Amino acid sequence: MVNLGMDFGSTYTMVSIFENGEPRTVQSSHLMFHYPSIVCYDEDKNKYFYGTSARDRLGKKGIIGFRGFKMLLNEQMDPQMLRERSYSDKHTPEFITSFFLRSVLENTLKKLGEDKIGLLVIGAPECWFQSIRTIDARGTLRDICMGFKDIVERVELRSEPTDAAAFCVWNYEKKNKKQFDGSILVVDYGGGTLDTALVSVNHIEDKVQIKPEMLSGIGENSDREIGKAGIAYQEAVVRKAISEALGVPEAQINTNPSFDRAVKDLEDALITDCELIDDTFADYVATPSQLKDEILLSVKYNGWDVDIDFAQMKQAYDETIRSQLQRVLEESSRELGEGEQPYLALVGGFCNFYLVREQIQDHFKLGGVNSKVRTLFHKEEDREKAIAYGACLIANRVIDVCCVANFGIGMYIKFSNRDKVFMRYAINYGQEYIPDKIYFARDKDGTIAPMILTEADTFLLNFNKNPELGFPARPKERFAAALNKAKHDSIAVVGFSIDAAERISVHIFNYSYEAGDDGYGNTIQPAAVISLSTFKGSFDNMVIPKKG
C-alpha cells in the first residue's frame, strides 16, 4: 500500500510518491512525467483512450475527444455548449472524469508494483469554493475518487495553491538547511483556473505546519469558455485567427474535432517554442503593431490553412485574461499586511507564458531595487510539479496543513420563548477546524443554542468574510425527510462536522430542559447523523426568514 499525491489539472495530470526522503513524479510512460488530461472515444471500436494515446487521436475520423472535463464538474455550462463539446447523457463530465482518473491511478499502481493506495491527496481548485455555483464540483470530485474503493482506501482534498506552498516550504528548508521564516503568496495559474493563497508557516516540534490565511480564485465557466486560464486563452486565440482568416464572426465558430486539433497544435507550440515567444514579445514591446507580421504557426481548420500571429495572441490575452488576472493580483495585495514581504511562488503551466509572467512581475515590481515580493523559485520543472509534490508530502504527513473552512454553516434559529428568527453559525468562513469534531450553533453569549425544529427548518450558508451576507438554504426532500425522522421532541441541538474528505455531517441531539448541565438533552450521542454529499443535492434556496 502506498500514499500518493495527485495534481489533477485541466490540461495535464501528475501523480507523485514520497520515496527515499523526497517526492518524485511517477512517470506516465518512459518519456513523460505527466498525463494530458484528455479522453477519446473510438466509435468504431467502442473503446476509450486517455492521456497521450487520446491526445494523439484528437481530430481523427470516428474519434470523439473530451478536454477540460475537470472544469465541467460544476455543471455551469449551457447544455447546448456541452453538446458542442461532444458531451452527452452517456458521456457526462462525471463519467469521463471517472474513467480518466481511474485509468491514471491504475497505471500508477502498475508502475509502482502496488495494489492499493492507502491515502490519495488530490488538489482541487480554490475557485471552486468562491461561489455557490461551483462549490459542488469539489464534492463531485471527492465522490468520484471515493468510488474507487477497490484501489483507493482514503481520499483527502486540498486546495491546489496550499499543496504548492507545502512543497515550497519543504524545498526551501532542504536546500537552505534551515527553517523557513515568513509567509508565501502562491499564484497558481493552469489550464482552467487561477488560484492564489497566502499561507503562514509554523514549526511544531519536528513538523512543518501550513495555515492558509487567504484563499482566492477565479475559474467559473462562461457560455463558451472553460475557466479563465490556459484553455480559455488557447481557444480564444484560435477563434480569433479563424475569424480573421475566413471572415467569420468569432461567436459563430463552434468547437468540433478540427477546432480541437488546432487548439492542440497551438498548445504544442506554446510549450516547444517558449523561447521564440519570449524573444518575440520582448522585441516588440515598443512597437506592438508589428506583431501582426510575426507568425507563430499555421493550423488547419475544416481544410483551411489558418495563420496564428503574435498580434492575435496579444489581443486574445488582453480580452480574455488580463483583467481577470489583475483583479486577483490586486485582491491578493490587499490581503498583505503593511510592509509584509512574502515569498512569491508562481506555479502551474500558464505561469510560464510570457504575458502572464510579465503582468505578475509588473504588478509586484519584481526586478526593481525596492521589490515588494521575494521570489521563491524560478525552476520551470518545480513550478509544474509543485502541486503534485506538495500533495504527496501532505499524504505522507511530512507537512501538516491546518483545515480552514471555506464556507460558513449554521441555522436560522427560533427559540422557544421568542418569535424572532436569529442567524447563528456553527462553523464560520475562514475558521480553523478539526476534522470530524462537532461544532454547534450557539447563542451570542457562546452557549449552545437549543432550537425549535419544524418542517421549515432553514440552514445558513456563507461563502465570504462578511457573516451578514449568509443566505438561507432549505433542506431538499431527502434531507428534510431525514431531519423529520430524527425528531423525537420539538426542541433539539444541532451540530455540524467536516471530515478529512470535506463531507459535511449534521448531528441532531435530543434536548430537554431537565437534561442537566451538559446541554445535550437525554443523551450524549446524537439522535441522528445525516451526511451531506453535495450542497446541490441537500439544499434548496427558497425562503428568506425574518432575521433577528
MARDOVEX-360685 format. One record per residue (C-alpha): residue number from 1; y negated, z, x negated; residue in one letter. Coordinates in steps of 0.001 Angstrom, whole numbers, padded with zeros to 6 digits. Example, Ala and Ser with C-alpha at 12.3 -4.5 7.8 and 13.67 -1.06 7.14 Angstrom:
REM residues 2
- 1  004500  007800  -012300  A
- 2  001060  007140  -013670  S
END
This chain:
REM residues 548
- 1  000000  000000  000000  M
- 2  -003463  -000911  -001256  V
- 3  -007088  -000225  -000254  N
- 4  -009314  -003297  -000108  L
- 5  -012955  -004220  000377  G
- 6  -013993  -007396  002160  M
- 7  -017207  -009370  002379  D
- 8  -016672  -011489  005492  F
- 9  -019523  -013917  005075  G
- 10  -020843  -016631  007336  S
- 11  -020378  -019139  004505  T
- 12  -017885  -017534  002096  Y
- 13  -015482  -014589  002283  T
- 14  -014290  -012439  -000619  M
- 15  -011720  -009666  -000954  V
- 16  -011792  -007104  -003768  S
- 17  -009457  -004462  -005171  I
- 18  -010123  -001452  -007427  F
- 19  -007857  -001821  -010432  E
- 20  -007872  -000253  -013901  N
- 21  -011087  001594  -013125  G
- 22  -013030  -001492  -011982  E
- 23  -013463  -003593  -008860  P
- 24  -012328  -007197  -009063  R
- 25  -012103  -010020  -006577  T
- 26  -008661  -011218  -005553  V
- 27  -008580  -014954  -006180  Q
- 28  -008046  -017155  -003155  S
- 29  -006449  -019745  -005442  S
- 30  -006043  -020192  -009179  H
- 31  -009548  -021666  -009347  L
- 32  -011650  -019758  -006780  M
- 33  -012546  -016142  -006040  F
- 34  -013751  -016793  -002502  H
- 35  -012671  -018495  000711  Y
- 36  -015007  -020902  002513  P
- 37  -015444  -019337  005966  S
- 38  -014160  -022418  007728  I
- 39  -011245  -023121  010074  V
- 40  -009981  -026558  011066  C
- 41  -007548  -027572  013791  Y
- 42  -005472  -030744  013369  D
- 43  -004967  -032063  016907  E
- 44  -002154  -034450  015922  D
- 45  -000103  -031839  014048  K
- 46  -001156  -028861  016225  N
- 47  -001841  -026967  013010  K
- 48  -004657  -024747  011774  Y
- 49  -006144  -024650  008282  F
- 50  -008545  -022155  006709  Y
- 51  -010684  -021774  003606  G
- 52  -010655  -024608  001083  T
- 53  -007953  -026536  002968  S
- 54  -010151  -026504  006065  A
- 55  -013297  -027391  004152  R
- 56  -011649  -030478  002665  D
- 57  -010716  -031690  006160  R
- 58  -014172  -031375  007751  L
- 59  -015341  -034624  009326  G
- 60  -011952  -036360  009187  K
- 61  -010356  -038093  012163  K
- 62  -008443  -035823  014529  G
- 63  -009846  -032671  012901  I
- 64  -011847  -030077  014821  I
- 65  -013937  -027942  012460  G
- 66  -015297  -024438  013041  F
- 67  -018070  -022919  010906  R
- 68  -020328  -019900  011332  G
- 69  -017882  -018216  013733  F
- 70  -018780  -014764  012428  K
- 71  -022280  -015192  013825  M
- 72  -020886  -016248  017213  L
- 73  -019077  -012960  017859  L
- 74  -022225  -011613  019507  N
- 75  -021981  -014092  022412  E
- 76  -025615  -015143  022197  Q
- 77  -025129  -018888  022002  M
- 78  -025576  -021011  025108  D
- 79  -022136  -022169  026384  P
- 80  -023205  -025788  026040  Q
- 81  -024127  -025248  022404  M
- 82  -020764  -023593  021778  L
- 83  -019040  -026648  023238  R
- 84  -021126  -028895  020974  E
- 85  -019760  -026878  018045  R
- 86  -016190  -027515  019315  S
- 87  -015553  -024039  020725  Y
- 88  -013619  -023823  023991  S
- 89  -011680  -021430  026204  D
- 90  -008787  -021816  023771  K
- 91  -010789  -021890  020550  H
- 92  -013165  -018989  021112  T
- 93  -015140  -017490  018202  P
- 94  -012925  -014398  018513  E
- 95  -009717  -016445  018248  F
- 96  -010978  -018438  015261  I
- 97  -012241  -015282  013516  T
- 98  -008912  -013531  014072  S
- 99  -006944  -016476  012670  F
- 100  -009218  -016742  009635  F
- 101  -009254  -013036  008731  L
- 102  -005509  -012583  009206  R
- 103  -004846  -015639  007031  S
- 104  -007125  -014317  004280  V
- 105  -005585  -010831  004356  L
- 106  -002009  -012125  004400  E
- 107  -002751  -014401  001444  N
- 108  -004374  -011485  -000412  T
- 109  -001344  -009238  000123  L
- 110  000950  -012025  -001063  K
- 111  -001040  -012471  -004269  K
- 112  -001054  -008714  -004918  L
- 113  002631  -008305  -004154  G
- 114  001831  -005709  -001475  E
- 115  002980  -005481  002133  D
- 116  000218  -003420  003761  K
- 117  -003437  -002414  003473  I
- 118  -003973  001347  003728  G
- 119  -007742  001135  004268  L
- 120  -009792  -002005  004775  L
- 121  -013550  -001556  004395  V
- 122  -015302  -004620  005763  I
- 123  -019017  -005303  005589  G
- 124  -020937  -006032  008792  A
- 125  -024472  -007437  009104  P
- 126  -027094  -004778  009618  E
- 127  -028963  -007064  012019  C
- 128  -026111  -006629  014500  W
- 129  -027408  -003105  015099  F
- 130  -031002  -004153  015668  Q
- 131  -030613  -005346  019256  S
- 132  -028555  -004627  022358  I
- 133  -027816  -008378  022382  R
- 134  -025981  -008218  019062  T
- 135  -024516  -004729  018757  I
- 136  -021164  -005594  020307  D
- 137  -020442  -008113  017542  A
- 138  -019717  -005181  015259  R
- 139  -017297  -003692  017781  G
- 140  -015636  -007063  018295  T
- 141  -015120  -007496  014552  L
- 142  -013721  -003974  014282  R
- 143  -011283  -004542  017146  D
- 144  -010112  -007849  015654  I
- 145  -009287  -006148  012333  C
- 146  -007677  -003162  014037  M
- 147  -005440  -005636  015855  G
- 148  -003667  -006448  012568  F
- 149  -001586  -003273  012855  K
- 150  001373  -004797  011009  D
- 151  -000685  -005346  007850  I
- 152  -003720  -003018  008177  V
- 153  -003382  000724  008722  E
- 154  -007050  001760  008954  R
- 155  -010374  -000058  009225  V
- 156  -013911  001056  008416  E
- 157  -017051  -000988  008989  L
- 158  -020001  -000526  006657  R
- 159  -023425  -002099  006504  S
- 160  -023360  -005047  004099  E
- 161  -026506  -004029  002192  P
- 162  -025121  -000488  001882  T
- 163  -021924  -001930  000376  D
- 164  -024054  -003852  -002118  A
- 165  -026013  -000703  -003018  A
- 166  -022740  001117  -003743  A
- 167  -021816  -001488  -006334  F
- 168  -025321  -001498  -007821  C
- 169  -025197  002244  -008474  V
- 170  -021669  002114  -009908  W
- 171  -022561  -000867  -012112  N
- 172  -025765  000778  -013377  Y
- 173  -024030  004029  -014321  E
- 174  -021140  002254  -016019  K
- 175  -023412  000057  -018141  K
- 176  -026057  002653  -018966  N
- 177  -023694  005615  -019361  K
- 178  -025989  007838  -017322  K
- 179  -026621  008845  -013733  Q
- 180  -028702  006585  -011536  F
- 181  -032012  008205  -010663  D
- 182  -034084  006649  -007916  G
- 183  -033675  004510  -004843  S
- 184  -032563  000927  -004240  I
- 185  -034030  -001700  -001965  L
- 186  -031313  -004237  -001172  V
- 187  -032248  -007689  000127  V
- 188  -029054  -009351  001336  D
- 189  -029546  -012994  002300  Y
- 190  -026462  -015022  003060  G
- 191  -025350  -017836  005304  G
- 192  -026075  -016177  008639  G
- 193  -028159  -013035  008277  T
- 194  -030967  -011383  006365  L
- 195  -030424  -007643  005931  D
- 196  -032377  -005067  003970  T
- 197  -031579  -001464  003137  A
- 198  -033492  001252  001336  L
- 199  -030954  003787  000072  V
- 200  -031250  007070  -001769  S
- 201  -028669  008186  -004316  V
- 202  -027354  011711  -004837  N
- 203  -024714  013169  -007128  H
- 204  -022418  015828  -005702  I
- 205  -020143  017180  -008422  E
- 206  -018412  014079  -009833  D
- 207  -019074  011864  -006808  K
- 208  -021932  009476  -006110  V
- 209  -023236  009640  -002562  Q
- 210  -025404  006953  -000984  I
- 211  -027544  007565  002065  K
- 212  -029241  004718  003952  P
- 213  -032852  005721  004563  E
- 214  -033932  002464  006197  M
- 215  -031850  -000414  007511  L
- 216  -033248  -003603  008943  S
- 217  -032242  -007162  009528  G
- 218  -032548  -010392  011446  I
- 219  -029921  -012872  012465  G
- 220  -029969  -013410  016194  E
- 221  -028850  -016893  017138  N
- 222  -031219  -019196  018941  S
- 223  -030185  -022028  021233  D
- 224  -029375  -024386  018377  R
- 225  -029327  -022246  015262  E
- 226  -026675  -019908  013881  I
- 227  -028563  -016948  012465  G
- 228  -031749  -017127  010430  K
- 229  -030411  -017801  006947  A
- 230  -028454  -020345  004895  G
- 231  -026551  -022096  007686  I
- 232  -029626  -022448  009890  A
- 233  -031598  -023777  006908  Y
- 234  -028981  -026343  005876  Q
- 235  -028667  -027639  009432  E
- 236  -032459  -027831  009759  A
- 237  -032707  -029907  006559  V
- 238  -030005  -032338  007721  V
- 239  -031589  -032701  011174  R
- 240  -034968  -033375  009636  K
- 241  -033542  -036010  007270  A
- 242  -031618  -037754  010083  I
- 243  -034665  -037669  012334  S
- 244  -036863  -039342  009719  E
- 245  -034223  -041879  008700  A
- 246  -033198  -043001  012204  L
- 247  -036366  -042261  014151  G
- 248  -034549  -039851  016475  V
- 249  -036196  -036584  017636  P
- 250  -034581  -033577  015955  E
- 251  -033849  -031987  019343  A
- 252  -031571  -034915  020205  Q
- 253  -029380  -034594  017105  I
- 254  -026254  -032712  018123  N
- 255  -023555  -031292  015915  T
- 256  -020422  -033415  015513  N
- 257  -017878  -033973  012712  P
- 258  -020226  -036397  010942  S
- 259  -023077  -033880  011094  F
- 260  -020776  -031104  009812  D
- 261  -019751  -033276  006879  R
- 262  -023394  -033964  005999  A
- 263  -024148  -030215  006073  V
- 264  -021142  -029583  003816  K
- 265  -022386  -032197  001320  D
- 266  -025828  -030572  001279  L
- 267  -024260  -027158  000760  E
- 268  -022304  -028517  -002211  D
- 269  -025498  -029931  -003728  A
- 270  -027366  -026631  -003298  L
- 271  -024631  -024938  -005337  I
- 272  -023872  -027538  -008008  T
- 273  -027431  -028813  -008533  D
- 274  -029245  -025467  -008584  C
- 275  -030867  -026147  -011980  E
- 276  -032174  -029523  -010775  L
- 277  -033505  -027884  -007610  I
- 278  -035224  -025110  -009575  D
- 279  -036810  -027551  -012017  D
- 280  -037947  -029985  -009321  T
- 281  -039645  -027395  -007138  F
- 282  -041220  -025758  -010214  A
- 283  -042540  -029093  -011494  D
- 284  -044251  -029964  -008211  Y
- 285  -045828  -026634  -007313  V
- 286  -049270  -028130  -007970  A
- 287  -048524  -031462  -006260  T
- 288  -046161  -030762  -003338  P
- 289  -046957  -034133  -001716  S
- 290  -044944  -035849  -004450  Q
- 291  -041765  -034025  -003393  L
- 292  -041206  -036881  -000931  K
- 293  -040317  -039145  -003845  D
- 294  -037654  -036786  -005185  E
- 295  -034232  -037350  -003599  I
- 296  -031590  -034621  -003868  L
- 297  -028688  -036557  -002339  L
- 298  -027665  -039147  000229  S
- 299  -025354  -038192  003108  V
- 300  -023515  -040177  005782  K
- 301  -024273  -039649  009454  Y
- 302  -022439  -041761  012049  N
- 303  -022110  -044517  009478  G
- 304  -025767  -044468  008367  W
- 305  -026951  -043564  004869  D
- 306  -029471  -040720  005060  V
- 307  -031510  -039548  002060  D
- 308  -032430  -035884  001780  I
- 309  -035619  -035355  -000218  D
- 310  -037323  -032248  -001530  F
- 311  -040230  -032541  000893  A
- 312  -037804  -032215  003797  Q
- 313  -036201  -029213  002113  M
- 314  -039585  -027545  001673  K
- 315  -040716  -028315  005223  Q
- 316  -037459  -027052  006752  A
- 317  -037810  -023849  004749  Y
- 318  -041386  -023283  005919  D
- 319  -040414  -023906  009550  E
- 320  -037092  -022044  009664  T
- 321  -037103  -019325  007015  I
- 322  -040458  -018361  005553  R
- 323  -041986  -016369  008420  S
- 324  -038687  -014602  009191  Q
- 325  -038212  -013533  005580  L
- 326  -041835  -012447  005254  Q
- 327  -041592  -010240  008336  R
- 328  -038564  -008383  006956  V
- 329  -040103  -008020  003500  L
- 330  -043275  -006550  004969  E
- 331  -041247  -004144  007095  E
- 332  -039337  -003037  004011  S
- 333  -042565  -002498  002083  S
- 334  -043954  -000269  004839  R
- 335  -040908  001978  004520  E
- 336  -041588  002626  000838  L
- 337  -043435  005809  000030  G
- 338  -046798  005592  -001729  E
- 339  -046203  004928  -005399  G
- 340  -042432  004581  -004876  E
- 341  -040844  002067  -007227  Q
- 342  -037269  001385  -006143  P
- 343  -034880  -000910  -007891  Y
- 344  -034532  -004283  -006188  L
- 345  -031107  -005851  -005636  A
- 346  -031058  -009451  -004459  L
- 347  -027582  -010208  -003110  V
- 348  -025987  -012951  -001045  G
- 349  -025742  -016640  -001846  G
- 350  -029030  -017655  -000199  F
- 351  -030937  -015323  -002535  C
- 352  -030044  -017796  -005290  N
- 353  -032063  -020546  -003629  F
- 354  -035323  -021279  -005440  Y
- 355  -037691  -020977  -002457  L
- 356  -036145  -017657  -001373  V
- 357  -036387  -016171  -004860  R
- 358  -039977  -017311  -005235  E
- 359  -041040  -015811  -001914  Q
- 360  -039410  -012453  -002692  I
- 361  -040876  -012387  -006200  Q
- 362  -044331  -013255  -004875  D
- 363  -044158  -010526  -002236  H
- 364  -043166  -007781  -004649  F
- 365  -045251  -009198  -007502  K
- 366  -042237  -009370  -009765  L
- 367  -043016  -010580  -013222  G
- 368  -046525  -009161  -013215  G
- 369  -047622  -006381  -015548  V
- 370  -048004  -003999  -012593  N
- 371  -044722  -004907  -010918  S
- 372  -044127  -002689  -007890  K
- 373  -040359  -003042  -007929  V
- 374  -037946  -002782  -010822  R
- 375  -035127  -005303  -010731  T
- 376  -031572  -004010  -010912  L
- 377  -029559  -007042  -011955  F
- 378  -030022  -010776  -012225  H
- 379  -026472  -011888  -012876  K
- 380  -025617  -014513  -010306  E
- 381  -021955  -013539  -010131  E
- 382  -022863  -009921  -009363  D
- 383  -025202  -010996  -006577  R
- 384  -022458  -012970  -004898  E
- 385  -019760  -010320  -005322  K
- 386  -021809  -007152  -004789  A
- 387  -020853  -006620  -001128  I
- 388  -017123  -007137  -001724  A
- 389  -017218  -004924  -004832  Y
- 390  -019136  -002173  -003041  G
- 391  -016791  -002231  -000050  A
- 392  -013863  -001846  -002453  C
- 393  -015490  001129  -004208  L
- 394  -016027  002786  -000819  I
- 395  -012455  002006  000291  A
- 396  -011119  003757  -002800  N
- 397  -013574  006672  -002416  R
- 398  -015180  006027  -005778  V
- 399  -018530  006013  -003937  I
- 400  -019281  008028  -000799  D
- 401  -021637  006757  001876  V
- 402  -023314  009003  004426  C
- 403  -022785  007912  008017  C
- 404  -026140  007296  009692  V
- 405  -026337  006437  013382  A
- 406  -027805  003035  014093  N
- 407  -028299  003949  017728  F
- 408  -029118  006981  019806  G
- 409  -026876  008009  022681  I
- 410  -027114  010727  025296  G
- 411  -027650  011157  029014  M
- 412  -030343  011384  031607  Y
- 413  -029661  014941  032760  I
- 414  -030198  016511  036163  K
- 415  -029940  020298  036040  F
- 416  -028516  022204  038986  S
- 417  -031714  024090  039707  N
- 418  -034218  021256  039169  R
- 419  -034853  017934  040861  D
- 420  -036269  016073  037887  K
- 421  -034221  013903  035577  V
- 422  -034545  014669  031833  F
- 423  -033858  012437  028828  M
- 424  -031566  014208  026337  R
- 425  -029985  012692  023233  Y
- 426  -026731  013944  021731  A
- 427  -026981  011651  018700  I
- 428  -030365  010298  017602  N
- 429  -031160  006977  015976  Y
- 430  -031124  007459  012191  G
- 431  -029262  010776  012397  Q
- 432  -026664  011565  009748  E
- 433  -023365  012356  011421  Y
- 434  -019829  013401  010529  I
- 435  -017106  011052  011842  P
- 436  -015148  012492  014796  D
- 437  -017452  015505  015156  K
- 438  -018588  016072  018737  I
- 439  -022347  016150  019324  Y
- 440  -023709  017450  022629  F
- 441  -026638  016555  024796  A
- 442  -028923  019568  024527  R
- 443  -031898  021057  026270  D
- 444  -035236  021220  024465  K
- 445  -034518  024731  023191  D
- 446  -031384  023442  021438  G
- 447  -028834  024894  023826  T
- 448  -026000  022719  025093  I
- 449  -027051  021263  028433  A
- 450  -024625  021522  031373  P
- 451  -025408  018870  033967  M
- 452  -024521  017653  037424  I
- 453  -022074  014764  037280  L
- 454  -022469  012242  040077  T
- 455  -021401  008651  040672  E
- 456  -024823  007592  039459  A
- 457  -024448  009223  036039  D
- 458  -026748  007345  033702  T
- 459  -026361  007255  029941  F
- 460  -029147  006857  027416  L
- 461  -029189  004300  024614  L
- 462  -031792  003741  021931  N
- 463  -031969  001265  019064  F
- 464  -035218  002203  017353  N
- 465  -037083  005137  015849  K
- 466  -039085  005969  018968  N
- 467  -036918  008192  021214  P
- 468  -039172  007460  024184  E
- 469  -038043  003832  024108  L
- 470  -034465  004679  025037  G
- 471  -033203  002874  028109  F
- 472  -030667  003699  030816  P
- 473  -027160  002287  030767  A
- 474  -024933  002894  033759  R
- 475  -021154  003039  033327  P
- 476  -019291  -000083  034342  K
- 477  -016428  000118  036825  E
- 478  -013634  001106  034413  R
- 479  -015816  003644  032595  F
- 480  -017137  005045  035894  A
- 481  -013583  005420  037211  A
- 482  -012569  007328  034089  A
- 483  -015587  009611  034461  L
- 484  -014822  010301  038109  N
- 485  -011197  011077  037232  K
- 486  -012388  013568  034596  A
- 487  -014426  015608  037086  K
- 488  -012981  018879  038262  H
- 489  -016266  020558  039114  D
- 490  -019728  019215  039815  S
- 491  -021112  020650  036585  I
- 492  -019905  019611  033131  A
- 493  -020856  019500  029461  V
- 494  -020862  016058  027855  V
- 495  -020408  015360  024142  G
- 496  -020221  012212  022017  F
- 497  -018403  011407  018787  S
- 498  -018243  008377  016492  I
- 499  -015131  007774  014405  D
- 500  -014814  006100  010990  A
- 501  -014318  002738  012680  A
- 502  -017543  003302  014685  E
- 503  -015832  003701  018047  R
- 504  -017722  005980  020428  I
- 505  -015875  008596  022462  S
- 506  -017301  010501  025415  V
- 507  -015992  014075  025766  H
- 508  -016182  015736  029189  I
- 509  -015865  019549  029239  F
- 510  -015380  021600  032363  N
- 511  -018142  024148  032860  Y
- 512  -018620  027273  034902  S
- 513  -021327  029913  034777  Y
- 514  -018669  032573  034266  E
- 515  -017393  030946  031112  A
- 516  -018977  033397  028708  G
- 517  -020859  032607  025507  D
- 518  -019032  029539  024279  D
- 519  -020725  027211  026774  G
- 520  -017616  025114  027268  Y
- 521  -016545  026454  030642  G
- 522  -012943  027499  031091  N
- 523  -011562  025568  028126  T
- 524  -012474  024808  024527  I
- 525  -010665  021472  024736  Q
- 526  -012322  018613  026599  P
- 527  -011059  017936  030078  A
- 528  -011160  014233  029199  A
- 529  -011879  011997  026232  V
- 530  -012955  008444  027054  I
- 531  -013014  005945  024175  S
- 532  -015543  003127  024439  L
- 533  -014672  -000116  022678  S
- 534  -017891  -002073  023177  T
- 535  -021249  -001412  024814  F
- 536  -020987  -004535  026925  K
- 537  -017577  -003504  028213  G
- 538  -018722  000030  029007  S
- 539  -022316  -000043  030252  F
- 540  -024447  -001976  032662  D
- 541  -028250  -001908  032648  N
- 542  -029108  -001305  036294  M
- 543  -031118  001749  037235  V
- 544  -034067  003413  035534  I
- 545  -034185  007024  036731  P
- 546  -037340  009089  037002  K
- 547  -037845  010859  033683  K
- 548  -038902  014483  033376  G
END
